């Protein structure tokens, strides 16, 4: 299981807000990774490599885990990183999201 969280410059990717960092931790290996987009904002090649690294990591993970990943993180990533619809759909299908579970089960959040 790959746990992840993103940080952004705002809440609206369609209005130009950007991802500053995506952090991951593998449940099995405890390997932690920070994909620092803001640090490399002016290096198109590095940004492209970070994007590909994120896609590779998320695709390879047997499952994903997030807090508000279904309604915010993954949709924001889809727009900001220009991800294919099918890729994000597959990631959503393998994501455990406690916030979304509470919404679905209890009709409210924390």
MMTF fields as JSON, N, C-alpha, C and O atoms, coordinates in Angstrom:
{
  "mmtfVersion": "1.0.0",
  "mmtfProducer": "UNKNOWN",
  "numBonds": 439,
  "numAtoms": 440,
  "numGroups": 110,
  "numChains": 1,
  "numModels": 1,
  "chainsPerModel": [1],
  "groupsPerChain": [110],
  "chainIdList": ["A"],
  "bondAtomList": [4, 2, 8, 6, 12, 10, 16, 14, 20, 18, 24, 22, 28, 26, 32, 30, 36, 34, 40, 38, 44, 42, 48, 46, 52, 50, 56, 54, 60, 58, 64, 62, 68, 66, 72, 70, 76, 74, 80, 78, 84, 82, 88, 86, 92, 90, 96, 94, 100, 98, 104, 102, 108, 106, 112, 110, 116, 114, 120, 118, 124, 122, 128, 126, 132, 130, 136, 134, 140, 138, 144, 142, 148, 146, 152, 150, 156, 154, 160, 158, 164, 162, 168, 166, 172, 170, 176, 174, 180, 178, 184, 182, 188, 186, 192, 190, 196, 194, 200, 198, 204, 202, 208, 206, 212, 210, 216, 214, 220, 218, 224, 222, 228, 226, 232, 230, 236, 234, 240, 238, 244, 242, 248, 246, 252, 250, 256, 254, 260, 258, 264, 262, 268, 266, 272, 270, 276, 274, 280, 278, 284, 282, 288, 286, 292, 290, 296, 294, 300, 298, 304, 302, 308, 306, 312, 310, 316, 314, 320, 318, 324, 322, 328, 326, 332, 330, 336, 334, 340, 338, 344, 342, 348, 346, 352, 350, 356, 354, 360, 358, 364, 362, 368, 366, 372, 370, 376, 374, 380, 378, 384, 382, 388, 386, 392, 390, 396, 394, 400, 398, 404, 402, 408, 406, 412, 410, 416, 414, 420, 418, 424, 422, 428, 426, 432, 430, 436, 434],
  "bondOrderList": [1, 1, 1, 1, 1, 1, 1, 1, 1, 1, 1, 1, 1, 1, 1, 1, 1, 1, 1, 1, 1, 1, 1, 1, 1, 1, 1, 1, 1, 1, 1, 1, 1, 1, 1, 1, 1, 1, 1, 1, 1, 1, 1, 1, 1, 1, 1, 1, 1, 1, 1, 1, 1, 1, 1, 1, 1, 1, 1, 1, 1, 1, 1, 1, 1, 1, 1, 1, 1, 1, 1, 1, 1, 1, 1, 1, 1, 1, 1, 1, 1, 1, 1, 1, 1, 1, 1, 1, 1, 1, 1, 1, 1, 1, 1, 1, 1, 1, 1, 1, 1, 1, 1, 1, 1, 1, 1, 1, 1],
  "groupList": [{"groupName": "UNK", "atomNameList": ["N", "CA", "C", "O"], "elementList": ["N", "C", "C", "O"], "formalChargeList": [0, 0, 0, 0], "bondAtomList": [1, 0, 2, 1, 3, 2], "bondOrderList": [1, 1, 2], "singleLetterCode": "X", "chemCompType": "L-PEPTIDE LINKING"}],
  "groupTypeList": [0, 0, 0, 0, 0, 0, 0, 0, 0, 0, 0, 0, 0, 0, 0, 0, 0, 0, 0, 0, 0, 0, 0, 0, 0, 0, 0, 0, 0, 0, 0, 0, 0, 0, 0, 0, 0, 0, 0, 0, 0, 0, 0, 0, 0, 0, 0, 0, 0, 0, 0, 0, 0, 0, 0, 0, 0, 0, 0, 0, 0, 0, 0, 0, 0, 0, 0, 0, 0, 0, 0, 0, 0, 0, 0, 0, 0, 0, 0, 0, 0, 0, 0, 0, 0, 0, 0, 0, 0, 0, 0, 0, 0, 0, 0, 0, 0, 0, 0, 0, 0, 0, 0, 0, 0, 0, 0, 0, 0, 0],
  "groupIdList": [1, 2, 3, 4, 5, 6, 7, 8, 9, 10, 11, 12, 13, 14, 15, 16, 17, 18, 19, 20, 21, 22, 23, 24, 25, 26, 27, 28, 29, 30, 31, 32, 33, 34, 35, 36, 37, 38, 39, 40, 41, 42, 43, 44, 45, 46, 47, 48, 49, 50, 51, 52, 53, 54, 55, 56, 57, 58, 59, 60, 61, 62, 63, 64, 65, 66, 67, 68, 69, 70, 71, 72, 73, 74, 75, 76, 77, 78, 79, 80, 81, 82, 83, 84, 85, 86, 87, 88, 89, 90, 91, 92, 93, 94, 95, 96, 97, 98, 99, 100, 101, 102, 103, 104, 105, 106, 107, 108, 109, 110],
  "secStructList": [7, 3, 3, 3, 3, 3, 3, 3, 1, 1, 1, 7, 4, 4, 4, 6, 7, 7, 3, 3, 3, 3, 3, 3, 3, 3, 6, 6, 6, 7, 7, 3, 3, 3, 3, 3, 6, 4, 4, 4, 6, 6, 7, 2, 2, 2, 2, 2, 2, 2, 2, 2, 2, 2, 2, 2, 2, 2, 2, 2, 7, 1, 7, 3, 3, 3, 1, 1, 0, 0, 0, 0, 0, 2, 2, 2, 2, 2, 2, 2, 6, 6, 7, 7, 2, 2, 2, 2, 2, 2, 2, 2, 2, 6, 3, 3, 3, 2, 2, 2, 2, 2, 2, 2, 2, 2, 1, 1, 7, 7],
  "xCoordList": [0.857, 0.0, 0.896, 1.839, 0.579, 1.299, 0.396, -0.626, 0.779, 0.038, 0.559, 1.751, -0.353, 0.093, -0.692, -1.805, -0.075, -0.714, -0.083, 1.089, -0.871, -0.325, -0.493, -1.385, 0.38, 0.256, 0.181, 0.845, -0.635, -0.875, -0.809, -0.803, -0.761, -0.759, -2.158, -2.319, -3.164, -4.563, -5.457, -4.99, -6.738, -7.712, -8.236, -9.073, -7.764, -8.382, -7.352, -6.787, -7.119, -6.151, -6.548, -5.683, -7.848, -8.301, -8.043, -8.013, -7.859, -7.591, -6.104, -5.711, -5.284, -3.841, -3.104, -1.88, -3.827, -3.116, -2.289, -2.662, -1.177, -0.219, 0.068, -0.167, 0.575, 1.069, 2.459, 3.306, 2.697, 4.037, 4.828, 6.026, 4.159, 4.835, 3.806, 2.663, 4.236, 3.481, 4.392, 5.523, 3.893, 4.668, 4.023, 2.799, 4.872, 4.389, 5.175, 6.311, 4.527, 5.206, 4.638, 3.423, 5.522, 5.11, 4.882, 5.764, 3.708, 3.352, 4.29, 4.622, 4.709, 5.503, 6.978, 7.592, 7.556, 8.998, 9.333, 10.482, 8.324, 8.501, 9.323, 9.755, 9.535, 10.253, 9.394, 8.215, 10.009, 9.328, 9.925, 11.121, 9.052, 9.502, 8.758, 7.556, 9.474, 8.871, 9.157, 10.313, 8.1, 8.211, 8.025, 6.898, 9.125, 9.117, 8.94, 9.915, 7.7, 7.387, 7.742, 8.271, 7.466, 7.743, 9.235, 9.65, 10.027, 11.488, 12.04, 13.064, 11.362, 11.841, 10.895, 10.827, 10.18, 9.139, 9.655, 8.885, 10.924, 11.466, 12.311, 13.057, 12.191, 12.955, 11.978, 11.581, 11.601, 10.585, 10.978, 10.124, 12.248, 12.685, 12.524, 12.073, 12.885, 12.76, 11.285, 10.923, 10.434, 8.995, 8.42, 7.607, 8.844, 8.374, 8.833, 8.083, 10.064, 10.574, 9.819, 9.497, 9.537, 8.759, 7.382, 6.91, 6.741, 5.426, 5.496, 4.663, 6.482, 6.626, 6.928, 6.441, 7.721, 8.04, 6.788, 6.601, 5.939, 4.691, 3.793, 3.244, 3.653, 2.817, 3.335, 2.552, 4.631, 5.224, 4.956, 4.577, 5.154, 4.946, 3.489, 3.2, 2.567, 1.142, 0.644, -0.159, 1.107, 0.715, 1.214, 0.501, 2.427, 3.041, 2.451, 2.51, 1.888, 1.36, 0.146, -0.744, 0.111, -1.058, -2.312, -3.43, -2.11, -3.228, -2.686, -1.49, -3.605, -3.262, -4.071, -5.144, -3.551, -4.236, -4.089, -3.0, -5.211, -5.18, -6.27, -7.169, -6.179, -7.228, -7.725, -7.011, -8.927, -9.53, -8.87, -8.89, -8.294, -7.658, -8.641, -8.361, -9.796, -10.793, -11.391, -11.522, -11.751, -12.444, -11.512, -11.896, -10.277, -9.394, -8.06, -7.765, -7.263, -5.899, -5.848, -5.162, -6.562, -6.502, -7.1, -6.497, -8.257, -8.747, -7.799, -7.614, -7.206, -6.264, -5.048, -4.583, -4.539, -3.398, -3.746, -2.925, -4.959, -5.383, -5.272, -4.793, -5.721, -5.688, -4.276, -3.772, -3.64, -2.329, -1.247, -0.356, -1.323, -0.302, -0.742, -0.016, -1.939, -2.489, -2.443, -1.867, -3.065, -3.084, -4.242, -5.302, -4.058, -5.15, -6.292, -6.061, -7.516, -8.702, -8.626, -8.903, -8.253, -8.22, -7.209, -7.431, -6.112, -5.099, -5.683, -5.55, -6.324, -6.903, -8.044, -8.21, -8.824, -9.914, -9.369, -9.946, -8.278, -7.66, -7.118, -7.254, -6.51, -5.984, -7.111, -6.989, -8.203, -9.338, -9.882, -10.25, -9.931, -10.48, -9.655, -10.181, -8.381, -7.541, -7.155, -6.212, -7.884, -7.592, -8.532, -9.753, -7.939, -8.686, -8.607, -7.522, -9.769, -9.828, -10.778, -11.995, -10.222, -11.051, -12.078, -13.194, -11.728, -12.695, -13.865, -15.022, -13.568, -14.626, -15.463, -16.679, -14.826, -15.56, -16.551, -17.679, -16.128, -17.04, -18.186, -19.329, -17.892, -18.956, -19.977, -21.186, -19.468, -20.349, -21.139, -22.318, -20.505, -21.128, -22.013, -23.131, -21.523, -22.203, -22.838, -23.483, -22.664, -23.225, -22.68, -23.323, -21.496, -20.831, -19.354, -18.902, -18.603, -17.165, -16.847, -17.741, -15.606, -15.156, -15.585, -15.285],
  "yCoordList": [-1.18, 0.0, 1.234, 1.341, 2.146, 3.405, 4.517, 4.837, 5.096, 6.237, 7.499, 7.62, 8.448, 9.674, 10.878, 10.766, 12.032, 13.313, 14.343, 14.239, 15.331, 16.411, 17.732, 17.897, 18.653, 20.037, 20.897, 20.624, 21.94, 22.775, 24.257, 24.624, 25.088, 26.534, 27.076, 28.252, 26.254, 26.656, 25.458, 24.32, 25.719, 24.635, 24.421, 23.544, 25.202, 25.206, 25.004, 25.967, 23.756, 23.445, 24.068, 24.492, 24.128, 24.715, 26.218, 26.794, 26.844, 28.281, 28.575, 29.719, 27.55, 27.764, 27.417, 27.544, 26.978, 26.547, 25.317, 24.537, 25.157, 24.121, 23.182, 23.508, 22.028, 21.09, 21.548, 21.803, 21.654, 22.001, 20.74, 20.669, 19.743, 18.488, 17.361, 17.569, 16.181, 14.951, 14.067, 13.776, 13.647, 12.78, 11.403, 11.268, 10.391, 9.02, 8.248, 8.582, 7.203, 6.253, 4.873, 4.675, 3.928, 2.553, 1.867, 1.852, 1.309, 0.617, -0.563, -0.827, -1.258, -2.471, -2.194, -2.83, -1.255, -0.998, 0.211, 0.396, 1.031, 2.297, 3.322, 4.334, 3.052, 4.015, 5.263, 5.186, 6.406, 7.691, 8.433, 8.351, 9.155, 9.898, 11.224, 11.284, 12.278, 13.599, 14.019, 14.157, 14.218, 14.691, 16.208, 16.699, 16.937, 18.373, 19.211, 19.661, 19.406, 20.147, 21.625, 22.207, 22.238, 23.67, 23.957, 24.979, 23.062, 23.238, 23.289, 23.922, 22.625, 22.532, 23.224, 22.852, 24.218, 24.879, 25.454, 25.595, 25.783, 26.42, 25.458, 25.884, 24.176, 23.166, 22.166, 21.192, 22.42, 21.607, 20.133, 19.258, 19.852, 18.455, 17.752, 16.607, 18.418, 17.838, 17.638, 16.618, 18.61, 18.471, 17.279, 16.529, 17.109, 15.965, 14.655, 13.68, 14.628, 13.429, 13.132, 11.977, 14.174, 13.994, 13.425, 12.509, 13.971, 13.482, 12.0, 11.219, 11.607, 10.21, 9.326, 8.197, 9.825, 9.061, 8.822, 7.739, 9.842, 9.702, 8.656, 7.779, 8.752, 7.8, 6.376, 5.459, 6.192, 4.867, 4.322, 3.162, 5.16, 4.726, 4.374, 3.344, 5.222, 4.985, 3.777, 2.993, 3.625, 2.464, 1.164, 0.161, 1.178, -0.034, -0.436, -1.608, 0.503, 0.21, -0.72, -0.486, -1.773, -2.66, -1.964, -2.301, -0.987, -0.195, 1.162, 1.332, 2.122, 3.478, 3.837, 3.282, 4.77, 5.205, 6.718, 7.264, 7.395, 8.854, 9.348, 8.598, 10.601, 11.292, 12.405, 13.379, 12.266, 13.165, 13.035, 13.968, 11.878, 11.633, 11.45, 11.839, 10.86, 10.598, 11.895, 12.058, 12.805, 14.028, 15.205, 16.151, 15.164, 16.309, 15.93, 16.369, 15.128, 14.883, 14.325, 14.879, 13.242, 12.625, 13.516, 13.634, 14.147, 15.064, 16.251, 16.672, 16.781, 17.886, 17.421, 18.117, 16.235, 15.686, 15.459, 15.707, 14.991, 14.736, 15.995, 15.957, 17.106, 18.377, 18.941, 19.263, 19.058, 19.71, 18.95, 19.557, 17.626, 16.815, 16.318, 15.584, 16.729, 16.317, 14.789, 14.257, 14.12, 12.659, 12.135, 12.76, 11.008, 10.396, 9.985, 9.55, 10.128, 9.784, 8.357, 8.113, 7.42, 6.009, 5.755, 4.904, 6.48, 6.335, 6.723, 5.981, 7.874, 8.359, 7.451, 7.199, 6.964, 6.04, 4.774, 4.298, 4.229, 3.044, 3.341, 2.518, 4.502, 4.87, 5.026, 4.571, 5.663, 5.821, 4.461, 4.277, 3.524, 2.202, 1.444, 0.58, 1.76, 1.046, 1.913, 1.591, 3.01, 3.92, 3.691, 3.665, 3.526, 3.539, 4.968, 5.524, 5.551, 6.952, 7.041, 6.946, 7.22, 7.209, 8.344, 8.16, 9.496, 10.589, 10.215, 10.444, 9.645, 9.228, 8.112, 8.074, 7.209, 6.131, 6.7, 6.219, 7.727, 8.363, 9.063, 9.003, 9.72, 10.371, 9.331, 9.529, 8.224, 7.193, 6.46, 6.161, 6.169, 5.367, 6.186, 5.779, 7.336, 8.119, 9.409, 10.13, 9.704, 10.902, 12.194, 13.241, 12.115, 13.329, 13.042, 11.919, 14.07, 13.924, 14.06, 13.99, 14.25, 14.318, 15.593, 15.804],
  "zCoordList": [0.0, 0.0, 0.0, 0.783, -0.886, -0.971, -0.442, -1.048, 0.682, 1.24, 0.584, 0.304, 0.337, -0.318, 0.162, 0.675, -0.023, 0.262, -0.662, -1.023, -1.035, -1.858, -1.12, -0.287, -1.447, -0.995, -2.243, -3.243, -2.173, -3.342, -2.971, -1.797, -4.001, -3.777, -3.568, -3.24, -3.748, -3.586, -3.832, -3.886, -3.98, -4.109, -5.52, -5.736, -6.484, -7.805, -8.916, -9.435, -9.267, -10.323, -11.654, -12.42, -11.938, -13.205, -13.28, -14.367, -12.129, -12.092, -11.952, -11.718, -12.094, -12.1, -10.826, -10.77, -9.789, -8.587, -8.943, -9.819, -8.262, -8.617, -7.447, -6.283, -7.793, -6.786, -6.38, -7.236, -5.083, -4.609, -4.293, -4.569, -3.713, -3.373, -3.28, -2.873, -3.663, -3.423, -2.576, -2.964, -1.426, -0.544, -0.503, -0.48, -0.496, -0.424, 0.632, 0.965, 1.145, 2.019, 1.74, 1.745, 1.497, 1.261, 2.603, 3.462, 2.77, 4.009, 4.283, 5.439, 3.26, 3.428, 3.669, 4.526, 2.93, 3.027, 3.893, 4.294, 4.178, 4.912, 4.123, 4.673, 2.832, 1.996, 1.827, 1.478, 2.079, 1.941, 0.749, 0.47, 0.063, -1.109, -1.168, -0.906, -1.511, -1.725, -3.161, -3.564, -3.919, -5.301, -5.246, -5.171, -5.284, -4.997, -6.273, -6.876, -6.66, -7.874, -7.749, -8.696, -6.615, -6.451, -6.533, -7.079, -5.993, -5.992, -7.419, -7.671, -8.338, -9.719, -10.706, -11.877, -10.227, -11.03, -12.342, -13.292, -12.415, -13.631, -14.467, -15.349, -14.188, -14.923, -15.543, -14.903, -16.788, -17.463, -17.533, -17.386, -17.754, -17.83, -16.486, -16.435, -15.415, -14.075, -13.715, -13.128, -14.066, -13.809, -14.56, -14.02, -15.801, -16.594, -15.965, -15.943, -15.453, -14.81, -13.513, -13.233, -12.72, -11.491, -11.808, -11.133, -12.835, -13.25, -13.586, -13.125, -14.386, -14.772, -13.563, -13.487, -12.623, -11.418, -10.564, -10.01, -10.467, -9.713, -10.39, -9.723, -11.682, -12.415, -12.216, -11.963, -12.327, -12.149, -10.751, -10.595, -9.735, -8.346, -8.085, -7.477, -8.538, -8.293, -9.086, -8.58, -10.304, -11.106, -10.481, -10.483, -9.948, -9.397, -8.055, -7.683, -7.331, -6.001, -6.108, -6.925, -5.285, -5.319, -4.792, -5.18, -3.902, -3.394, -2.955, -2.723, -2.849, -2.434, -1.199, -0.966, -0.41, 0.8, 0.912, 0.729, 1.219, 1.307, 2.238, 2.621, 2.59, 3.332, 2.422, 2.18, 1.926, 0.944, -0.426, -1.229, -0.677, -1.961, -3.094, -4.227, -2.803, -3.845, -4.383, -5.596, -3.503, -3.93, -4.191, -4.878, -3.646, -3.863, -4.509, -5.62, -3.829, -4.305, -5.724, -6.583, -5.973, -7.3, -8.39, -9.457, -8.172, -9.208, -9.457, -10.598, -8.387, -8.542, -9.342, -10.244, -9.001, -9.731, -11.203, -12.086, -11.458, -12.833, -13.685, -14.818, -13.119, -13.857, -13.919, -14.995, -12.753, -12.682, -13.433, -14.027, -13.409, -14.073, -15.444, -16.115, -15.85, -17.148, -17.31, -18.259, -16.355, -16.355, -17.188, -17.232, -17.842, -18.592, -17.661, -16.533, -18.145, -17.37, -16.84, -15.665, -17.697, -17.288, -16.179, -15.318, -16.193, -15.143, -13.794, -12.82, -13.733, -12.477, -12.033, -10.839, -12.979, -12.663, -11.996, -11.018, -12.507, -11.92, -10.528, -9.623, -10.351, -9.043, -8.031, -6.893, -8.432, -7.519, -7.086, -5.926, -8.006, -7.708, -6.674, -5.972, -6.578, -5.611, -4.41, -3.687, -4.201, -3.087, -1.916, -2.071, -0.743, 0.519, 1.039, 1.204, 1.294, 1.723, 2.916, 2.755, 4.103, 5.313, 5.302, 5.786, 4.768, 4.711, 3.806, 4.158, 2.651, 1.736, 2.347, 2.159, 3.072, 3.748, 4.76, 4.867, 5.504, 6.462, 5.748, 6.201, 4.644, 3.866, 3.397, 3.518, 2.86, 2.301, 3.378, 3.184, 4.505, 5.557, 6.475, 6.79, 6.906, 7.939, 7.418, 8.18, 6.137, 5.504, 6.112, 6.038, 6.71, 7.213, 7.349, 7.127, 7.718, 7.895, 9.364, 10.207, 9.67, 11.062, 11.732, 12.907]
}
